[in-house]
Amino acid sequence: MPQKKPAKKLHELAPEVKAGFKIDDISKRTFIVGKQFATGGFGRIHTCTEQGKSQEMVMKIEPSTNGPLLTEVVVFNRILKKEMIDTYKKNKKIQWIGLPHLIANGYFTYNSEKMRYMIIPKYAMSLEGAREANGGKLSAKDSMVVANCIIGALEYLHDSDYAHADVKAANILLEKQGVYSTSVLVDFGLAHRTTNNVDKPDKKRAHNGTCIFTSTDAHRGNNPSFRGDVEILAYNLIMWISGTLPWLALESSPDKVFEAKQKFVAGLPGTLQNVLTSQPAAVTGCISTMFDVSMKTQYKDKVDMEKLKKVVAGAIQSASGAVSKESKTTAKTPKKVTRKAKEEVEDDVDDEPKPKKKVETKSEKTKKTVRPKTPKRIETEEDEEDEMELPTSSTNGKYKDESDEEEELIPRSTTRSARAAARSQPRPQPSIRLGVTTSTASSSRAARKIEQKYKRLSTNKSSLVPVSIADSDDDDDDAPPAVSTEPSTSSAGGTKRSSGGGGEIALKTPALVAPAIKKAKYKSGISSATKASPTELRRVPGVRNFPKGRRTMLIKETTTKYQEKRAATETNHDDSSSSDL
Ligand SMILES: Nc1ncnc2c1ncn2[C@@H]1O[C@H](COP(=O)(O)OP(=O)(O)OP(=O)(O)O)[C@@H](O)[C@H]1O
């Protein structure tokens, strides 16, 4: 049989660019790459400065063949240029808005490799960092102050016909350390232009976003909506204030999360009061109103932001009152504290943050660098790609049209469908963690292809080369399972148990396991207990390439078979100690 060529890697971690490297921009500015201080999904995040200036900025760098940064560059070019934001602020008579602006973007060549870069302002820390440092929670007042900034940011995006679709603490950065009224919404990797939205769920898109926060529209499989952004913000507020969500433990089962959210929303306001006990009525009322506004808004309609701003302002005031009451009993300086709290509220709601010097502590830097990265959406959606009208940009004197570049992501020689599938090849995922962003929409084409292949292979059993997971009870529990592509000698079910107490589970996923996996990094197996866990099984290469429903089915099937075999083995062991399945 001819050997299959291993699939071309579509996303690669950017090679390290040395600090001091200079990039010439289209506008004749020269940017100097600074230290790398964080790593994105596949990009490196550096500080940078403009030649002759001291202001530090942030430069995101990815190989030009990668898609994720392109998605962001498109959004920034369409709606987040400085002059666009300035005009908006002028028209709205506001001094500040919680959104970053594009400083520059383009390409450069480094060690013969073409790289894409984007420069945006540098912020002090992430809200997730602040939440973690605060024991997993934020005070109701701080949460509402953040919400006030995010509503302003969403209003701008919505007015520009974009839904963000992934509001969460990890995607909110603070301009000034610990100052929540400087919250800026970032990461436009899932942002979606809503102009062509149709209220028609597509299963392939179901559950896009960050499972625990994503909107019910997204769970259904609808494209991101304005009302969805408000719903997502409301879930986040519950998380920030209470430190949890009723469906947190169900994170790995998106259907169950969806079900739990539907029940929660149907049971409002009681369900909300149950999770936010001892919060001021204005705070629970505000979140309840967010849900109410979101649910009463039609799928394609804009949200009544004025109403939301009002209730948020009321909640801030009320929560600050609660804070000052608390201080009253502890600090015994009633008048002073109340006045101070009042001033703070006014400051938080009305005053826009003045330009502040960005400070980043060492500990924060470390935290960012070691924090597990969020697997992000793979590529720009096809409909978005078709709409792209981007300005030219260049580096090192070479001018280039961004929309041409996008086509270059996949070799031109391949067919459109193959290119579409290749575009959405899933990126390797780091270990499962809370708040992981997913986009089945972007990988749906690849998923469909895989599924078709799976069906084809299932009907042609002779070609099956089951994947087996070596079982070894005394192996390292933390290590991923060893995966082998050895043909199984077992019957149709493909389940096999090896001697010596070990076992093998055959998965009918031959097409999904590249030959390379056999000698992959995963050398040791894992314990039976871990293997019986669907969460662990999801990490098995091949299994996670399946679309969600299929994956769940497979995991279930595997677990059941494994348990049956184990039970059978235990019985056999009782009968004969030399059982060898
Ligand atoms: N403008 C910025 N100022 C300060 N820190 C930033 C900035 N942009 C990103 N970071 C930090 O870099 C880290 C990764 O950034 P970001 O999430 O935008 O990258 P990404 O490539 O989109 O990664 P992911 O795939 O994890 O979403 C974040 O933890 C964030 O704290």
The ligand as an ORCA input file, in Angstrom:
! r2SCAN-3c Opt
* xyz 0 1
  N      -1.699     44.353     24.212
  C      -1.278     43.575     25.180
  N      -0.733     44.090     26.295
  C      -0.311     43.308     27.294
  N      -0.384     41.975     27.285
  C      -0.915     41.403     26.197
  C      -1.388     42.158     25.093
  N      -1.869     41.313     24.157
  C      -1.700     40.091     24.668
  N      -1.136     40.130     25.878
  C      -0.830     38.994     26.743
  O      -0.346     37.935     25.946
  C      -1.047     36.732     26.208
  C      -1.532     36.082     24.940
  O      -2.235     37.041     24.188
  P      -3.449     36.671     23.248
  O      -4.429     35.864     24.024
  O      -3.948     37.915     22.608
  O      -2.707     35.812     22.183
  P      -3.381     34.816     21.223
  O      -2.396     34.525     20.151
  O      -4.716     35.361     20.829
  O      -3.482     33.599     22.193
  P      -4.624     32.619     22.451
  O      -4.571     31.674     21.334
  O      -4.207     32.032     23.759
  O      -5.914     33.420     22.572
  C      -2.202     37.082     27.101
  O      -2.041     36.350     28.271
  C      -2.138     38.535     27.377
  O      -2.103     38.729     28.749
*
